[in-house]
Amino acid sequence: MGEMTDIWGLSNGFSHQIVQIYVDQGETSYGRTSMLTGANAEVHPDWAWEVAISGTGEPGAVQAVQAQTGSASARGVDVSGDVDSKTITFTVSKGVIGSDIPNYRYIIVIGSQDGFGTGKWRDVMEQPATWTLGGGENPAPDDGIEYDPNIIDVILEGEGQTDMLSSYDVAGHTYAQLTGFEMPEVPQQIFGASVDTVTSSTAVITWSTTVADTTSIRVAPAGQAPDPAAEQVWTPAGTDHAVTLTWLDVSTAYWAHIKANESTDAVVWFNTSNVIDETPPEMLNLAAEVLEDGRVTVSWYTSESATESILIDGASVHEDAFATKKNHVFTTDVLGDGTYALEVISADASGNGNQSTLSFTVDVGASPTDDSDTQNTPVDEPQPAAEVSNTTLQLVALIVVALVLLAFLRVRGHEPDGDDPWQ
Protein backbone atom coordinates (compact mmCIF):
# COMPACT_ATOMS: atom_id res chain seq x y z
CA MET A 1 0.00 0.00 0.00
CA GLY A 2 1.06 3.59 -0.53
CA GLU A 3 0.26 4.37 3.09
CA MET A 4 -0.90 2.28 6.03
CA THR A 5 -1.78 3.04 9.64
CA ASP A 6 -3.32 1.20 12.55
CA ILE A 7 -4.70 4.17 14.46
CA TRP A 8 -7.88 2.23 15.27
CA GLY A 9 -5.83 -0.60 16.81
CA LEU A 10 -7.69 -3.32 14.90
CA SER A 11 -6.80 -6.97 15.53
CA ASN A 12 -5.56 -7.63 11.99
CA GLY A 13 -2.96 -4.86 12.27
CA PHE A 14 -4.26 -2.15 9.91
CA SER A 15 -7.06 0.39 9.94
CA HIS A 16 -8.11 1.96 6.66
CA GLN A 17 -8.14 -0.53 3.79
CA ILE A 18 -10.80 -2.94 2.58
CA VAL A 19 -9.44 -5.44 0.04
CA GLN A 20 -11.53 -7.84 -2.01
CA ILE A 21 -10.29 -10.64 -4.28
CA TYR A 22 -12.61 -12.08 -6.96
CA VAL A 23 -11.42 -15.42 -8.34
CA ASP A 24 -12.37 -16.51 -11.86
CA GLN A 25 -11.84 -20.29 -11.92
CA GLY A 26 -12.75 -20.61 -15.60
CA GLU A 27 -15.92 -21.61 -17.44
CA THR A 28 -18.61 -22.69 -14.95
CA SER A 29 -22.39 -22.58 -14.88
CA TYR A 30 -22.56 -20.60 -11.65
CA GLY A 31 -20.06 -17.72 -12.05
CA ARG A 32 -21.37 -14.36 -10.79
CA THR A 33 -20.89 -10.85 -12.11
CA SER A 34 -22.40 -8.89 -9.21
CA MET A 35 -19.73 -7.89 -6.70
CA LEU A 36 -20.16 -8.06 -2.93
CA THR A 37 -22.44 -5.50 -1.33
CA GLY A 38 -20.95 -2.03 -1.07
CA ALA A 39 -18.42 -2.21 -3.92
CA ASN A 40 -20.99 -0.71 -6.32
CA ALA A 41 -19.51 -2.28 -9.45
CA GLU A 42 -19.80 -5.39 -11.60
CA VAL A 43 -17.39 -7.96 -12.94
CA HIS A 44 -17.27 -8.28 -16.72
CA PRO A 45 -19.19 -11.45 -17.78
CA ASP A 46 -16.00 -12.90 -19.28
CA TRP A 47 -14.44 -12.68 -15.79
CA ALA A 48 -17.38 -14.02 -13.75
CA TRP A 49 -16.18 -15.11 -10.31
CA GLU A 50 -16.65 -18.37 -8.40
CA VAL A 51 -15.04 -17.27 -5.11
CA ALA A 52 -14.91 -13.80 -3.54
CA ILE A 53 -12.71 -13.00 -0.54
CA SER A 54 -13.06 -9.82 1.53
CA GLY A 55 -10.79 -8.59 4.28
CA THR A 56 -10.25 -5.58 6.53
CA GLY A 57 -8.35 -4.92 9.73
CA GLU A 58 -11.45 -6.06 11.59
CA PRO A 59 -11.59 -9.90 11.94
CA GLY A 60 -15.39 -9.92 11.87
CA ALA A 61 -15.33 -8.47 8.35
CA VAL A 62 -13.12 -11.24 6.91
CA GLN A 63 -15.01 -13.78 4.81
CA ALA A 64 -15.09 -15.86 1.64
CA VAL A 65 -18.25 -16.20 -0.47
CA GLN A 66 -18.88 -19.18 -2.76
CA ALA A 67 -20.84 -18.24 -5.90
CA GLN A 68 -22.24 -21.76 -6.34
CA THR A 69 -24.02 -21.84 -2.97
CA GLY A 70 -23.99 -18.21 -1.86
CA SER A 71 -22.55 -19.32 1.49
CA ALA A 72 -20.17 -17.02 3.36
CA SER A 73 -17.61 -18.16 5.91
CA ALA A 74 -14.48 -16.89 7.63
CA ARG A 75 -13.09 -20.42 7.89
CA GLY A 76 -9.83 -20.89 5.97
CA VAL A 77 -9.17 -17.16 5.49
CA ASP A 78 -6.64 -15.13 7.49
CA VAL A 79 -5.74 -11.48 6.94
CA SER A 80 -2.90 -9.56 8.57
CA GLY A 81 -1.27 -6.17 8.04
CA ASP A 82 2.21 -4.77 8.67
CA VAL A 83 2.23 -0.96 8.75
CA ASP A 84 6.05 -0.86 8.68
CA SER A 85 6.29 -2.71 5.36
CA LYS A 86 2.91 -1.30 4.22
CA THR A 87 1.78 -4.81 3.33
CA ILE A 88 -1.51 -6.69 3.71
CA THR A 89 -1.24 -10.48 3.54
CA PHE A 90 -4.12 -12.84 2.76
CA THR A 91 -3.57 -16.50 3.67
CA VAL A 92 -6.33 -18.60 2.09
CA SER A 93 -6.88 -22.35 2.24
CA LYS A 94 -7.02 -24.14 -1.11
CA GLY A 95 -10.24 -25.67 0.21
CA VAL A 96 -11.71 -22.15 -0.03
CA ILE A 97 -10.07 -20.63 -3.11
CA GLY A 98 -9.53 -23.82 -5.15
CA SER A 99 -6.43 -25.85 -5.97
CA ASP A 100 -5.48 -24.67 -9.49
CA ILE A 101 -4.12 -21.31 -8.34
CA PRO A 102 -1.77 -20.53 -11.30
CA ASN A 103 -4.53 -21.03 -13.88
CA TYR A 104 -7.16 -18.80 -12.24
CA ARG A 105 -7.73 -15.12 -13.02
CA TYR A 106 -8.08 -12.46 -10.35
CA ILE A 107 -9.79 -9.12 -9.84
CA ILE A 108 -8.41 -7.32 -6.77
CA VAL A 109 -10.06 -4.09 -5.64
CA ILE A 110 -9.24 -1.79 -2.73
CA GLY A 111 -11.26 0.89 -0.99
CA SER A 112 -11.60 2.70 2.31
CA GLN A 113 -13.05 0.76 5.23
CA ASP A 114 -16.03 2.13 7.12
CA GLY A 115 -17.11 -0.02 10.05
CA PHE A 116 -20.66 1.33 9.68
CA GLY A 117 -20.72 1.44 5.88
CA THR A 118 -22.58 -0.90 3.53
CA GLY A 119 -20.47 -4.05 3.29
CA LYS A 120 -17.76 -2.18 5.31
CA TRP A 121 -17.12 0.16 2.35
CA ARG A 122 -16.82 3.94 2.80
CA ASP A 123 -19.06 5.78 0.35
CA VAL A 124 -17.59 7.79 -2.52
CA MET A 125 -19.96 10.69 -3.27
CA GLU A 126 -19.77 13.79 -5.46
CA GLN A 127 -18.41 15.97 -2.63
CA PRO A 128 -16.31 14.82 0.33
CA ALA A 129 -17.80 15.01 3.82
CA THR A 130 -16.80 13.93 7.33
CA TRP A 131 -17.49 10.22 6.72
CA THR A 132 -17.48 10.06 2.91
CA LEU A 133 -14.96 10.48 0.10
CA GLY A 134 -15.43 12.80 -2.89
CA GLY A 135 -14.82 12.47 -6.59
CA GLY A 136 -17.75 10.24 -7.48
CA GLU A 137 -21.43 10.95 -8.02
CA ASN A 138 -24.47 11.01 -5.79
CA PRO A 139 -27.22 8.35 -6.01
CA ALA A 140 -29.58 8.45 -8.99
CA PRO A 141 -32.44 10.85 -8.17
CA ASP A 142 -35.15 8.55 -9.57
CA ASP A 143 -34.34 5.32 -7.73
CA GLY A 144 -31.89 6.41 -5.00
CA ILE A 145 -29.30 3.77 -6.00
CA GLU A 146 -25.56 4.49 -6.04
CA TYR A 147 -24.11 3.48 -9.40
CA ASP A 148 -20.63 4.98 -8.97
CA PRO A 149 -18.07 2.57 -7.46
CA ASN A 150 -16.73 2.92 -3.94
CA ILE A 151 -13.50 1.34 -5.23
CA ILE A 152 -10.32 3.46 -5.13
CA ASP A 153 -7.80 1.06 -6.69
CA VAL A 154 -7.88 -1.95 -9.04
CA ILE A 155 -4.80 -4.11 -9.60
CA LEU A 156 -4.20 -4.31 -13.36
CA GLU A 157 -1.41 -5.00 -15.83
CA GLY A 158 -0.65 -1.62 -17.34
CA GLU A 159 -3.00 1.35 -17.64
CA GLY A 160 -6.79 1.46 -17.76
CA GLN A 161 -7.87 1.78 -14.15
CA THR A 162 -9.35 5.27 -14.53
CA ASP A 163 -11.35 4.41 -17.65
CA MET A 164 -12.62 1.20 -16.08
CA LEU A 165 -13.80 2.79 -12.83
CA SER A 166 -15.39 5.67 -14.78
CA SER A 167 -17.44 3.42 -17.05
CA TYR A 168 -20.59 3.67 -14.89
CA ASP A 169 -23.65 5.71 -15.92
CA VAL A 170 -25.90 7.04 -13.17
CA ALA A 171 -28.57 8.29 -15.58
CA GLY A 172 -28.52 4.98 -17.46
CA HIS A 173 -28.53 2.94 -14.25
CA THR A 174 -25.43 0.94 -15.16
CA TYR A 175 -22.43 -0.01 -13.02
CA ALA A 176 -18.79 0.02 -14.02
CA GLN A 177 -17.57 -3.34 -15.32
CA LEU A 178 -14.19 -4.57 -14.13
CA THR A 179 -11.58 -7.03 -15.34
CA GLY A 180 -8.35 -8.12 -13.68
CA PHE A 181 -5.14 -10.00 -14.36
CA GLU A 182 -3.87 -13.51 -14.98
CA MET A 183 -1.21 -15.08 -12.78
CA PRO A 184 2.21 -14.58 -14.43
CA GLU A 185 4.36 -17.54 -15.36
CA VAL A 186 6.54 -18.82 -12.52
CA PRO A 187 9.52 -21.21 -12.76
CA GLN A 188 9.09 -24.76 -11.57
CA GLN A 189 10.40 -25.31 -8.05
CA ILE A 190 10.06 -28.06 -5.45
CA PHE A 191 9.41 -26.81 -1.93
CA GLY A 192 8.10 -28.05 1.40
CA ALA A 193 9.42 -31.60 0.94
CA SER A 194 8.97 -33.51 4.20
CA VAL A 195 8.61 -36.98 5.67
CA ASP A 196 5.14 -37.13 7.23
CA THR A 197 5.02 -40.69 8.57
CA VAL A 198 7.53 -43.52 8.83
CA THR A 199 6.95 -47.14 9.86
CA SER A 200 9.12 -50.25 9.76
CA SER A 201 8.44 -50.78 6.05
CA THR A 202 6.70 -47.65 4.70
CA ALA A 203 7.14 -43.88 4.53
CA VAL A 204 4.76 -41.09 3.47
CA ILE A 205 6.55 -38.23 1.67
CA THR A 206 4.85 -34.94 0.71
CA TRP A 207 6.01 -31.90 -1.27
CA SER A 208 4.71 -29.04 -3.39
CA THR A 209 5.63 -27.47 -6.72
CA THR A 210 5.13 -23.97 -8.04
CA VAL A 211 3.75 -25.28 -11.36
CA ALA A 212 1.15 -28.02 -11.73
CA ASP A 213 2.97 -31.00 -13.24
CA THR A 214 3.78 -34.64 -12.68
CA THR A 215 6.76 -35.35 -10.43
CA SER A 216 8.73 -38.46 -9.52
CA ILE A 217 10.61 -39.91 -6.57
CA ARG A 218 13.32 -42.56 -6.27
CA VAL A 219 14.67 -44.05 -3.05
CA ALA A 220 18.25 -45.15 -2.33
CA PRO A 221 20.16 -46.17 0.80
CA ALA A 222 21.44 -43.09 2.60
CA GLY A 223 24.65 -41.73 1.11
CA GLN A 224 24.07 -43.30 -2.28
CA ALA A 225 22.77 -41.90 -5.54
CA PRO A 226 19.59 -43.60 -6.77
CA ASP A 227 20.04 -46.46 -9.20
CA PRO A 228 18.65 -45.40 -12.64
CA ALA A 229 17.14 -48.89 -12.88
CA ALA A 230 15.39 -48.52 -9.51
CA GLU A 231 11.62 -48.08 -9.38
CA GLN A 232 10.52 -44.50 -10.08
CA VAL A 233 7.20 -43.52 -8.49
CA TRP A 234 5.22 -40.82 -10.33
CA THR A 235 2.60 -38.46 -8.93
CA PRO A 236 -0.44 -37.10 -10.82
CA ALA A 237 -0.20 -33.61 -12.28
CA GLY A 238 -0.78 -30.97 -9.62
CA THR A 239 0.95 -28.64 -7.19
CA ASP A 240 0.52 -30.77 -4.05
CA HIS A 241 2.16 -34.20 -4.16
CA ALA A 242 2.29 -37.23 -1.88
CA VAL A 243 3.47 -40.83 -2.15
CA THR A 244 3.52 -43.80 0.18
CA LEU A 245 6.77 -45.74 -0.25
CA THR A 246 6.38 -49.45 0.55
CA TRP A 247 8.50 -52.57 0.89
CA LEU A 248 11.28 -50.72 2.68
CA ASP A 249 13.70 -52.56 4.94
CA VAL A 250 13.34 -52.44 8.71
CA SER A 251 15.58 -50.00 10.61
CA THR A 252 17.29 -48.66 7.47
CA ALA A 253 18.33 -45.12 6.50
CA TYR A 254 17.18 -43.84 3.09
CA TRP A 255 17.47 -40.83 0.84
CA ALA A 256 14.40 -39.93 -1.24
CA HIS A 257 15.23 -37.99 -4.42
CA ILE A 258 12.32 -35.88 -5.74
CA LYS A 259 12.40 -34.66 -9.34
CA ALA A 260 10.27 -32.18 -11.29
CA ASN A 261 10.83 -30.89 -14.81
CA GLU A 262 13.31 -28.01 -15.11
CA SER A 263 13.98 -27.85 -11.38
CA THR A 264 16.71 -28.81 -8.95
CA ASP A 265 16.08 -32.16 -7.27
CA ALA A 266 15.00 -32.15 -3.64
CA VAL A 267 16.36 -34.79 -1.27
CA VAL A 268 14.88 -35.84 2.07
CA TRP A 269 16.33 -38.30 4.57
CA PHE A 270 14.46 -40.77 6.77
CA ASN A 271 15.08 -43.89 8.81
CA THR A 272 12.57 -46.73 9.02
CA SER A 273 11.50 -47.98 12.43
CA ASN A 274 12.64 -51.20 14.05
CA VAL A 275 9.15 -51.77 15.52
CA ILE A 276 6.46 -53.42 13.40
CA ASP A 277 3.14 -51.61 13.86
CA GLU A 278 0.05 -53.84 13.98
CA THR A 279 -2.24 -51.51 15.97
CA PRO A 280 -5.02 -49.66 14.08
CA PRO A 281 -5.51 -45.93 14.79
CA GLU A 282 -8.15 -44.95 17.33
CA MET A 283 -11.03 -42.95 15.83
CA LEU A 284 -12.48 -40.26 18.08
CA ASN A 285 -15.22 -37.62 18.08
CA LEU A 286 -16.85 -38.41 14.75
CA ALA A 287 -19.32 -35.60 14.03
CA ALA A 288 -21.50 -34.39 11.15
CA GLU A 289 -22.41 -30.69 11.23
CA VAL A 290 -25.26 -29.70 8.90
CA LEU A 291 -24.63 -26.22 7.45
CA GLU A 292 -27.35 -23.70 6.57
CA ASP A 293 -26.96 -24.30 2.82
CA GLY A 294 -27.44 -28.09 3.09
CA ARG A 295 -23.79 -29.08 3.00
CA VAL A 296 -22.43 -31.25 5.80
CA THR A 297 -19.04 -30.92 7.47
CA VAL A 298 -17.71 -34.31 8.60
CA SER A 299 -14.91 -34.29 11.18
CA TRP A 300 -13.05 -36.79 13.33
CA TYR A 301 -9.69 -37.40 14.99
CA THR A 302 -7.28 -40.30 14.80
CA SER A 303 -4.62 -41.21 17.34
CA GLU A 304 -1.98 -41.18 14.59
CA SER A 305 -1.69 -39.86 11.04
CA ALA A 306 -4.17 -41.77 8.90
CA THR A 307 -5.93 -41.92 5.54
CA GLU A 308 -9.48 -40.73 4.90
CA SER A 309 -12.45 -42.49 3.31
CA ILE A 310 -15.98 -41.11 3.69
CA LEU A 311 -19.11 -42.95 2.56
CA ILE A 312 -22.66 -41.59 2.71
CA ASP A 313 -25.37 -44.19 2.23
CA GLY A 314 -22.66 -46.54 1.02
CA ALA A 315 -21.44 -44.20 -1.74
CA SER A 316 -17.90 -42.80 -1.56
CA VAL A 317 -17.82 -38.99 -1.39
CA HIS A 318 -14.18 -38.43 -0.42
CA GLU A 319 -10.86 -40.31 -0.46
CA ASP A 320 -7.38 -39.38 0.75
CA ALA A 321 -5.04 -42.32 0.34
CA PHE A 322 -2.14 -40.77 2.26
CA ALA A 323 -1.69 -41.04 6.03
CA THR A 324 -0.75 -37.41 6.69
CA LYS A 325 -3.36 -36.05 9.12
CA LYS A 326 -4.70 -36.67 12.62
CA ASN A 327 -7.42 -34.00 12.38
CA HIS A 328 -9.82 -34.84 9.56
CA VAL A 329 -12.38 -32.40 8.13
CA PHE A 330 -14.36 -32.58 4.89
CA THR A 331 -17.42 -30.66 3.66
CA THR A 332 -19.82 -32.39 1.27
CA ASP A 333 -21.81 -30.98 -1.61
CA VAL A 334 -25.36 -29.83 -0.90
CA LEU A 335 -27.55 -32.72 0.29
CA GLY A 336 -31.33 -32.98 0.05
CA ASP A 337 -33.47 -33.22 3.19
CA GLY A 338 -33.49 -36.63 4.82
CA THR A 339 -31.60 -38.97 7.10
CA TYR A 340 -28.25 -40.35 5.98
CA ALA A 341 -25.91 -43.13 7.08
CA LEU A 342 -22.29 -41.95 7.46
CA GLU A 343 -19.24 -44.24 7.57
CA VAL A 344 -15.63 -43.09 7.83
CA ILE A 345 -12.61 -45.36 7.45
CA SER A 346 -9.01 -44.51 8.34
CA ALA A 347 -5.79 -46.50 8.07
CA ASP A 348 -2.29 -45.72 9.29
CA ALA A 349 0.82 -45.85 7.12
CA SER A 350 1.28 -49.55 7.99
CA GLY A 351 -2.17 -50.36 6.58
CA ASN A 352 -3.92 -50.96 9.92
CA GLY A 353 -7.50 -49.79 9.47
CA ASN A 354 -10.42 -48.72 11.65
CA GLN A 355 -13.91 -47.34 11.01
CA SER A 356 -16.73 -45.46 12.69
CA THR A 357 -20.37 -44.78 11.78
CA LEU A 358 -23.27 -42.51 12.67
CA SER A 359 -26.45 -41.14 11.10
CA PHE A 360 -27.41 -37.51 10.57
CA THR A 361 -30.46 -35.62 9.34
CA VAL A 362 -30.59 -32.72 6.87
CA ASP A 363 -33.67 -30.52 7.28
CA VAL A 364 -32.93 -27.14 5.68
CA GLY A 365 -34.98 -27.35 2.47
CA ALA A 366 -31.88 -27.35 0.27
CA SER A 367 -31.81 -28.78 -3.25
CA PRO A 368 -29.16 -31.45 -3.90
CA THR A 369 -26.20 -30.41 -6.06
CA ASP A 370 -26.75 -33.44 -8.30
CA ASP A 371 -30.08 -35.27 -8.10
CA SER A 372 -28.60 -38.30 -9.85
CA ASP A 373 -25.94 -38.75 -7.17
CA THR A 374 -26.78 -41.63 -4.86
CA GLN A 375 -25.39 -39.73 -1.90
CA ASN A 376 -28.21 -37.20 -2.25
CA THR A 377 -31.02 -39.75 -1.92
CA PRO A 378 -32.13 -39.82 1.74
CA VAL A 379 -32.45 -43.30 3.20
CA ASP A 380 -35.78 -42.55 4.85
CA GLU A 381 -37.59 -41.33 1.72
CA PRO A 382 -37.83 -44.15 -0.85
CA GLN A 383 -40.73 -43.29 -3.13
CA PRO A 384 -42.40 -46.72 -3.42
CA ALA A 385 -42.54 -47.06 0.36
CA ALA A 386 -44.08 -43.60 0.61
CA GLU A 387 -46.85 -44.59 -1.83
CA VAL A 388 -47.67 -47.74 0.16
CA SER A 389 -47.72 -45.70 3.34
CA ASN A 390 -50.23 -43.18 1.88
CA THR A 391 -52.51 -45.96 0.63
CA THR A 392 -52.44 -47.65 4.01
CA LEU A 393 -53.39 -44.40 5.76
CA GLN A 394 -56.34 -43.93 3.42
CA LEU A 395 -57.62 -47.46 4.08
CA VAL A 396 -57.27 -46.99 7.83
CA ALA A 397 -59.20 -43.72 7.62
CA LEU A 398 -62.06 -45.37 5.67
CA ILE A 399 -62.27 -48.22 8.19
CA VAL A 400 -62.40 -45.76 11.11
CA VAL A 401 -65.22 -43.80 9.44
CA ALA A 402 -67.18 -47.02 8.76
CA LEU A 403 -66.82 -48.15 12.37
CA VAL A 404 -68.01 -44.76 13.67
CA LEU A 405 -71.08 -44.86 11.41
CA LEU A 406 -71.86 -48.43 12.45
CA ALA A 407 -71.60 -47.54 16.12
CA PHE A 408 -73.87 -44.53 15.60
CA LEU A 409 -76.54 -46.64 13.88
CA ARG A 410 -76.42 -49.27 16.62
CA VAL A 411 -76.86 -46.59 19.29
CA ARG A 412 -79.81 -45.04 17.45
CA GLY A 413 -81.39 -48.46 17.04
CA HIS A 414 -80.96 -49.44 20.67
CA GLU A 415 -82.08 -46.71 23.07
CA PRO A 416 -81.19 -47.41 26.72
CA ASP A 417 -83.86 -48.81 29.04
CA GLY A 418 -84.15 -48.78 32.77
CA ASP A 419 -81.86 -51.76 33.22
CA ASP A 420 -79.14 -50.29 31.05
CA PRO A 421 -76.06 -49.82 33.32
CA TRP A 422 -74.72 -47.02 30.99
CA GLN A 423 -77.87 -44.87 31.26
TIDO-989114 format. One record per residue (C-alpha): residue in one letter; x, y, z. Coordinates in steps of 0.02 Angstrom, whole numbers, padded with zeros to 5 digits, always signed. Example, Ala and Ser with C-alpha at 12.3 -4.5 7.8 and 13.67 -1.06 7.14 Angstrom:
TIDO-989114
A+00615-00225+00390 S+00684-00053+00357 
END
This chain:
TIDO-989114
M+00000+00000+00000 G+00053+00179-00026 E+00013+00219+00154 M-00045+00114+00302 T-00089+00152+00482 D-00166+00060+00627 I-00235+00208+00723 W-00394+00112+00764 G-00292-00030+00840 L-00384-00166+00745 S-00340-00349+00776 N-00278-00382+00600 G-00148-00243+00614 F-00213-00108+00495 S-00353+00020+00497 H-00406+00098+00333 Q-00407-00026+00189 I-00540-00147+00129 V-00472-00272+00002 Q-00576-00392-00101 I-00515-00532-00214 Y-00630-00604-00348 V-00571-00771-00417 D-00619-00825-00593 Q-00592-01015-00596 G-00637-01031-00780 E-00796-01080-00872 T-00931-01135-00748 S-01120-01129-00744 Y-01128-01030-00582 G-01003-00886-00603 R-01069-00718-00539 T-01044-00543-00606 S-01120-00445-00461 M-00987-00395-00335 L-01008-00403-00147 T-01122-00275-00066 G-01048-00102-00053 A-00921-00110-00196 N-01050-00036-00316 A-00976-00114-00472 E-00990-00270-00580 V-00869-00398-00647 H-00863-00414-00836 P-00959-00572-00889 D-00800-00645-00964 W-00722-00634-00790 A-00869-00701-00688 W-00809-00755-00516 E-00832-00918-00420 V-00752-00864-00256 A-00745-00690-00177 I-00636-00650-00027 S-00653-00491+00076 G-00539-00430+00214 T-00512-00279+00326 G-00417-00246+00487 E-00572-00303+00580 P-00580-00495+00597 G-00770-00496+00593 A-00766-00423+00417 V-00656-00562+00346 Q-00750-00689+00240 A-00754-00793+00082 V-00912-00810-00024 Q-00944-00959-00138 A-01042-00912-00295 Q-01112-01088-00317 T-01201-01092-00148 G-01199-00911-00093 S-01128-00966+00074 A-01009-00851+00168 S-00881-00908+00296 A-00724-00844+00382 R-00654-01021+00394 G-00492-01044+00298 V-00459-00858+00274 D-00332-00756+00375 V-00287-00574+00347 S-00145-00478+00428 G-00063-00309+00402 D+00110-00238+00434 V+00111-00048+00437 D+00302-00043+00434 S+00315-00135+00268 K+00146-00065+00211 T+00089-00241+00167 I-00075-00334+00185 T-00062-00524+00177 F-00206-00642+00138 T-00179-00825+00184 V-00316-00930+00105 S-00344-01118+00112 K-00351-01207-00055 G-00512-01283+00011 V-00585-01108-00002 I-00504-01032-00155 G-00477-01191-00258 S-00322-01292-00299 D-00274-01234-00475 I-00206-01066-00417 P-00088-01027-00565 N-00227-01051-00694 Y-00358-00940-00612 R-00386-00756-00651 Y-00404-00623-00518 I-00490-00456-00492 I-00420-00366-00338 V-00503-00205-00282 I-00462-00090-00137 G-00563+00044-00049 S-00580+00135+00115 Q-00652+00038+00261 D-00801+00106+00356 G-00855-00001+00502 F-01033+00066+00484 G-01036+00072+00294 T-01129-00045+00177 G-01024-00202+00165 K-00888-00109+00266 W-00856+00008+00117 R-00841+00197+00140 D-00953+00289+00018 V-00880+00389-00126 M-00998+00535-00164 E-00988+00690-00273 Q-00921+00798-00132 P-00816+00741+00016 A-00890+00750+00191 T-00840+00697+00366 W-00874+00511+00336 T-00874+00503+00145 L-00748+00524+00005 G-00772+00640-00144 G-00741+00623-00330 G-00888+00512-00374 E-01072+00547-00401 N-01223+00551-00290 P-01361+00417-00300 A-01479+00423-00450 P-01622+00543-00409 D-01758+00428-00479 D-01717+00266-00387 G-01594+00321-00250 I-01465+00189-00300 E-01278+00225-00302 Y-01205+00174-00470 D-01031+00249-00449 P-00904+00128-00373 N-00836+00146-00197 I-00675+00067-00262 I-00516+00173-00256 D-00390+00053-00335 V-00394-00097-00452 I-00240-00205-00480 L-00210-00216-00668 E-00071-00250-00791 G-00032-00081-00867 E-00150+00068-00882 G-00339+00073-00888 Q-00393+00089-00708 T-00467+00263-00726 D-00568+00221-00883 M-00631+00060-00804 L-00690+00140-00641 S-00769+00284-00739 S-00872+00171-00852 Y-01030+00183-00745 D-01183+00285-00796 V-01295+00352-00658 A-01428+00415-00779 G-01426+00249-00873 H-01427+00147-00713 T-01271+00047-00758 Y-01122+00000-00651 A-00939+00001-00701 Q-00878-00167-00766 L-00710-00229-00707 T-00579-00351-00767 G-00417-00406-00684 F-00257-00500-00718 E-00193-00676-00749 M-00061-00754-00639 P+00110-00729-00721 E+00218-00877-00768 V+00327-00941-00626 P+00476-01060-00638 Q+00454-01238-00578 Q+00520-01265-00402 I+00503-01403-00272 F+00470-01340-00096 G+00405-01403+00070 A+00471-01580+00047 S+00448-01676+00210 V+00430-01849+00284 D+00257-01857+00362 T+00251-02034+00428 V+00376-02176+00441 T+00347-02357+00493 S+00456-02512+00488 S+00422-02539+00303 T+00335-02383+00235 A+00357-02194+00226 V+00238-02054+00173 I+00328-01912+00083 T+00242-01747+00036 W+00300-01595-00064 S+00236-01452-00169 T+00282-01374-00336 T+00257-01198-00402 V+00188-01264-00568 A+00058-01401-00586 D+00148-01550-00662 T+00189-01732-00634 T+00338-01767-00521 S+00436-01923-00476 I+00531-01995-00329 R+00666-02128-00313 V+00734-02202-00152 A+00912-02257-00116 P+01008-02309+00040 A+01072-02155+00130 G+01232-02086+00056 Q+01204-02165-00114 A+01138-02095-00277 P+00979-02180-00338 D+01002-02323-00460 P+00933-02270-00632 A+00857-02444-00644 A+00769-02426-00475 E+00581-02404-00469 Q+00526-02225-00504 V+00360-02176-00425 W+00261-02041-00517 T+00130-01923-00446 P-00022-01855-00541 A-00010-01680-00614 G-00039-01548-00481 T+00047-01432-00360 D+00026-01538-00203 H+00108-01710-00208 A+00115-01862-00094 V+00174-02041-00107 T+00176-02190+00009 L+00338-02287-00012 T+00319-02472+00027 W+00425-02628+00045 L+00564-02536+00134 D+00685-02628+00247 V+00667-02622+00435 S+00779-02500+00530 T+00865-02433+00374 A+00916-02256+00325 Y+00859-02192+00155 W+00873-02041+00042 A+00720-01996-00062 H+00762-01899-00221 I+00616-01794-00287 K+00620-01733-00467 A+00514-01609-00564 N+00541-01545-00740 E+00665-01401-00756 S+00699-01393-00569 T+00836-01441-00448 D+00804-01608-00364 A+00750-01607-00182 V+00818-01740-00064 V+00744-01792+00104 W+00816-01915+00228 F+00723-02038+00338 N+00754-02195+00440 T+00628-02337+00451 S+00575-02399+00622 N+00632-02560+00703 V+00458-02588+00776 I+00323-02671+00670 D+00157-02581+00693 E+00002-02692+00699 T-00112-02576+00798 P-00251-02483+00704 P-00276-02297+00740 E-00408-02248+00866 M-00552-02148+00792 L-00624-02013+00904 N-00761-01881+00904 L-00842-01921+00737 A-00966-01780+00701 A-01075-01719+00557 E-01120-01534+00562 V-01263-01485+00445 L-01232-01311+00373 E-01367-01185+00329 D-01348-01215+00141 G-01372-01405+00155 R-01189-01454+00150 V-01122-01563+00290 T-00952-01546+00374 V-00886-01716+00430 S-00745-01715+00559 W-00652-01840+00667 Y-00485-01870+00749 T-00364-02015+00740 S-00231-02061+00867 E-00099-02059+00729 S-00084-01993+00552 A-00208-02089+00445 T-00297-02096+00277 E-00474-02037+00245 S-00622-02125+00166 I-00799-02055+00184 L-00956-02147+00128 I-01133-02080+00135 D-01269-02209+00111 G-01133-02327+00051 A-01072-02210-00087 S-00895-02140-00078 V-00891-01949-00070 H-00709-01922-00021 E-00543-02015-00023 D-00369-01969+00038 A-00252-02116+00017 F-00107-02038+00113 A-00085-02052+00302 T-00038-01871+00334 K-00168-01802+00456 K-00235-01834+00631 N-00371-01700+00619 H-00491-01742+00478 V-00619-01620+00407 F-00718-01629+00244 T-00871-01533+00183 T-00991-01620+00064 D-01090-01549-00081 V-01268-01491-00045 L-01378-01636+00014 G-01567-01649+00002 D-01673-01661+00159 G-01674-01832+00241 T-01580-01949+00355 Y-01413-02017+00299 A-01295-02157+00354 L-01115-02098+00373 E-00962-02212+00378 V-00782-02155+00392 I-00630-02268+00372 S-00450-02225+00417 A-00290-02325+00403 D-00115-02286+00465 A+00041-02293+00356 S+00064-02477+00400 G-00108-02518+00329 N-00196-02548+00496 G-00375-02489+00473 N-00521-02436+00583 Q-00695-02367+00550 S-00837-02273+00634 T-01019-02239+00589 L-01164-02126+00634 S-01323-02057+00555 F-01371-01875+00529 T-01523-01781+00467 V-01529-01636+00344 D-01684-01526+00364 V-01647-01357+00284 G-01749-01367+00124 A-01594-01367+00013 S-01591-01439-00162 P-01458-01572-00195 T-01310-01521-00303 D-01338-01672-00415 D-01504-01763-00405 S-01430-01915-00492 D-01297-01938-00359 T-01339-02082-00243 Q-01270-01987-00095 N-01410-01860-00112 T-01551-01987-00096 P-01607-01991+00087 V-01622-02165+00160 D-01789-02127+00243 E-01880-02067+00086 P-01892-02208-00042 Q-02036-02164-00157 P-02120-02336-00171 A-02127-02353+00018 A-02204-02180+00031 E-02342-02229-00092 V-02384-02387+00008 S-02386-02285+00167 N-02511-02159+00094 T-02626-02298+00032 T-02622-02383+00201 L-02670-02220+00288 Q-02817-02196+00171 L-02881-02373+00204 V-02864-02350+00391 A-02960-02186+00381 L-03103-02268+00284 I-03113-02411+00410 V-03120-02288+00555 V-03261-02190+00472 A-03359-02351+00438 L-03341-02408+00619 V-03400-02238+00683 L-03554-02243+00571 L-03593-02422+00623 A-03580-02377+00806 F-03693-02226+00780 L-03827-02332+00694 R-03821-02464+00831 V-03843-02329+00964 R-03990-02252+00873 G-04069-02423+00852 H-04048-02472+01034 E-04104-02335+01153 P-04059-02371+01336 D-04193-02440+01452 G-04207-02439+01638 D-04093-02588+01661 D-03957-02514+01553 P-03803-02491+01666 W-03736-02351+01549 Q-03894-02243+01563 
END
